[in-house]
Amino acid sequence: MENHTMDSTMKVSSLNCIDLTNDDLHHSVVSLKQACLDCGFFYVINHGIKEEFMDDVFEQSKNFFALPVEEKMKVLRNEKHRGYTPVLDEILDPENQLHGDHKEGYYIGIEVPKDDPHRDMPFYGPNPWPDADVLPKWRETMEEYHQEALRVSKAIARLLALALDLDVDYFDRTEMLGKPIATMRLLHYQGISDPSKGIYACGAHSDYGMMTLLATDGVMGLQICKDKNAKPQKWEYVPPIKGAFIVNLGDMLERWSNGFFKSTLHRVLGNGQERYSIPFFVEPNHDCLVECLPTCTSESDLPKYPPIKCSAYLTQRYKETHAELSIYNQQT
């Protein structure tokens, strides 16, 4: 594949690959655990989502971003963090970024009916959807993918539980992934990044939640920094693999594991090509108390992070990285 972003000073990362159909469970758990200790990034293959369906999801995503700006602004991101996010809406690395990220996106969460007793909670509620006359079958395609991605995420969570010496269904409980906050984002990148000028397609950050399932269109751009404290930081490209998800751990799992598992810095550099990706962010129930897991603490290794409720943690992180909604309301 021709790749214009790579240069002689950048290396390509080698990540472990987890096969969800592997009969050797022990091998899968050991390989996953090593990946989580090393950098918190790995590939997942044989996940059961057909390539033809993924192609359709990406095609539908492109259809949305090809709409006129005024059409996209009709479904602008709301206070529940659902809907369209314009270019520069998010600034993930304010210390190094001149402006916000050079990407536009669309948040889709679990669809919650208007009469649901939990609808007033942050991050819950109905999704805004583009007009079905403008984008026929768009909603159905995205809701189906959301369900499939959550299924795959729960399968990975069971391997993560075993890697943490927990019962296999530890994260399946209602207060955790039984009723999760699970948000997918359709992303569209454009332009050329220039780190020397503070211009990034997506600024350096670690994800907030438990884990992220990333589908990409094959255009290179994602980079990881395995040691965030290194001076200078060393960045490696993560090459996309056809039919595979790139999975990374989030900050909540690092907190849960007492820093044992890694939530790693990553960013995206644009190379002038259009690039589409779909991260699927998996977080536990709103009321889930994220505190040190019983298998990750001892007398010599006390909990490093105070307990915090999932929704409180997410609210704070979103507030730090997203533009105020009032900015867009003044423009429309």
N, C-alpha and C positions, 0 to 999 in steps of 0.2 A: 504493500500500500504506500503510495506517495505521501510523504509527510513533510510539510514545510516548517513545522514548529521546532523540530528537533535540531540541535546543533552539537558540535563536538564536545562541548562542556557539560552536556546533559546526559545522564545515564538512564537506562530503562530498568524499571524495577522488576524483580522476579518474585512473584507471589505464589503461595500455596493454592492448590485447586481442590475444592471439596466436591465430590460426586455424591449427590443425594440418593443415588440408587446403589451405592457401594454396599455389598453384603458384609464387608469387614467393618463393623461399627467402630471397633477399637482403633483401627487405622484412621478413620475419618475424624474421630475425637482427638487423637494425638496430633494429627496434621492441623486441625482447627485450633487447638490449644497453642501450638507453636506459632501459628500466624497471629494469634491474639496477643501473645507475649512479645513478638517481634515488632509488629507495626499496626495490628488491628485492621489490616486489609487482606482480603483473599477473594478468589474467584469461586463461584458456585455453578456447577454444570448439572445437566440432567434433572432439572427442576420441574419438568412437566408442563411448561408453558410453550406452546408451539410457535415456531419461528414465523409462520404465516400470520398468526394473531399478533405477534409483536410488530411485524411489518405494518399491519393495519393500524395499530395504536400510534406508531410514529407518523404514519400518513395523516391520521386524524389530528395529531398534534400540529403538524405543519399546516394543515388547513386552517386551524384556529389562528396561528400566528400570521398567516397570510391575509387575514381580514384587515379592513381599514381600521386605523387607530380609534376612530369614534365608535366603531362596533365593539372593539375590545374593551373600551372604557365603560361600556354599559354593564359589564360584569367585573368592575374594579374590586380589588381586595377589600373585604369588609373587616369589621372589628373582630370577627372570629378567625381571621386569617384564611379566608376562602376567596377564590376568584383571581382576577388578573393582577399581576404586578408589573408595572412598566419598567423600562430601562432606567437604571440608577436608583430604583426604589430601595435596594438593599445595599448596605455597606458593611462588609464582613471584616475588613481589616483597616479600620480608620487611621491607624498609625502610618500605614504605608500607601493607602489609596488616595488619589487626588479627588475622585468623585466616587459614586457608587459603582456596583457591578455593571459591566456592559452585557447585560442579559435581560430578557423579559421572561416572565413565568406565569404559571397558573396553578394555584393551590386547589386540591380536591381532597376532602376528608371523608370520613364515614358519613353517609347520608343519615341525618337524624330528623325525623318528622317534627313538624311545628308543635304538635301536641305532646311530644316526649317530655317527661318530667325533668329530664336533665338538660333540656335545650338551652338553659340560661348559663350553663357552665362555659368557661372559655374553651375555645377549640372544638366545641360541639355545636350542632345545629345543621340546618339545611345548607346545601351548596348552592351558590348562584350558577346557573347554567346558560350557555349561549342559546339563542333562539333556535329551536329545532327546525324552523323553516330555513334558517341560514346554514346550519350544520346538521343535516339529518343523521341520525344514529350516533352522533358524537357522544351524547351522554351515556347511552347504553354501552358503548365500547369502553369508555373510561371507567364506568362502574364495574364492568366485568374484569378489567385489568386490576382494579383496586382489590377486588376479592381474591384474584389469583395471586397477586403479589403478597397479600397478607397470609395466604395459605403457605407460600414458600417461606416467608419470614418466620412463621411459627415452627416450621420444620427445622430451620436453622437454630431457632431459640432452644429447641430440645437438645441439639448437639452442644450448644453453648452451656446449657445446664450441666450436662455430663462433663464437659471440659472444666467446669467449676466445682466438680465433685458434689453436685446437687442431684436430687431425684430428676429423672428425665422430664417430668411434667411440672417442674417447679414454677416455670414462667407461664404455664397454662392457666393458672388460677384467675378467678374473676377480678381480683384486685390488681392483677398485672396485665397479662395479654388476653384475658377472658373478655374484657371490654376495653380495648386499647384506644389510644389516640393514634391513628395511623393516617398520615398525610402524604399524598403523592404530589409531585410538582412536575409539570411539563416545563421544560426550559429550552430557550432558543438563544444561542450565542451568535454574535456578529462582531466584526471588526478585528483589529490587530492589537494585541496587548503589548505594553512596553513597561516592564517593571521599573526601569530606570526613571520613568516619568510618572509612576504611580497609577498606570492604567492596566487594569486587570479585567478579564472576562468574569472572573469570580475570585474575590480576595481570599487570602489564606485564613482558614478557620478550622475548627473541629466541629463535628455535628453535635446537636444538643441531646439527642435521645438515647435509645438503647442501641439501635443499629440502623443502617441505611442500605437499602437494596437498590443498586444503580444499574439502569439499562442505558446503553449508549448507542449512537448511530454508526459508530466505526471511525469517526473523525478524532484523531488524537488531540489531547488538550489537558487532560487531568494529570496533575502532579501531586506527589506526596513528599513530606519531609519527615523522615523517621525520628529524627532527634531535633525537637523544636528549640532546645537550648543551645544547639551548636552555633558557633560564630565563625564564619558566616553559615547560614543555613544551607543545607545541600538538598536540592530538589531532584526527584526522579519521576520520569513519565510512567504512567500505568497504561500499558497498551490495551485497547479493547480486544476481546476475544468473541468472535461470532457465536451467538447462542448462549453466552455465559453472562451471569450477573457479576458485577464487582460489588463486594459487600464490605462495609467498614463499620467499626464500632463507634458508638457515640459517647458523649461525656457521662451520661447516666450510668452506662455499664462500667465505665472506669470508676465512678463513685461506688457503685454496687460492689465492684471487685477490689475496692481499697487500693486502686492504682495498679493492681496486678495485671489486668488487661489494658491495652492501650487504645486511646482515642486520639488519632493522629491528625496533625495539620495537613490540609490539602487545599489546592487551589486549581483554577483553570486559566490557561493562557490561550487567547485567540490567535489564529494564524491567518485570518482573512477569509477562511472558509466558513460557511454557515455550519453550525453544529447544534444538534438536538440531543437532549438527554432527559431521562425520567428518573430522578431519585425518589425512593419510597421510604419515608421516615417512620420508624416504628418506635412508639413510646407507650408506656404502660397506662393504666387507668388514671384519670385525673387525681383521685384520692390516694393513689399508691405512694407510700412513704419509701423514698429511695434512701436506704441506709445500708451500711456495710453487711454483706452476706455472711452467714455464720461460718462458712468454710474459708473466708478470706481474712480472718482476724485471729490473733493469738495474744498471749501475754507479751510477746516480744514485738508484735506488729499490731498496734492498736488502731482503731478506725481513724483515718486521716480526714474524713469529710463529715460535717454534721448532717443529720437526717434532714430531708426536705421533701415536701410534697411535689409530685410530678408537675401539676398545673402551675404551682408557684414558680418552680424553676423555669419552665418553658416561657411563662409570661415575661419574666425578667430578661431572658435571653432574646426573645423577639423584640422587646422594647429597645434593647441595645443596638440592634442591627437593622431595623426597618424605619423608613421615613414615616413621619406622622401622617395619618390619613387625611387630616385637615388640609394638607398641602394640595392633594388632588381634588378635594371637594371645592377648593377655591378656584381650581382651574376649569371645573365642569359646570 
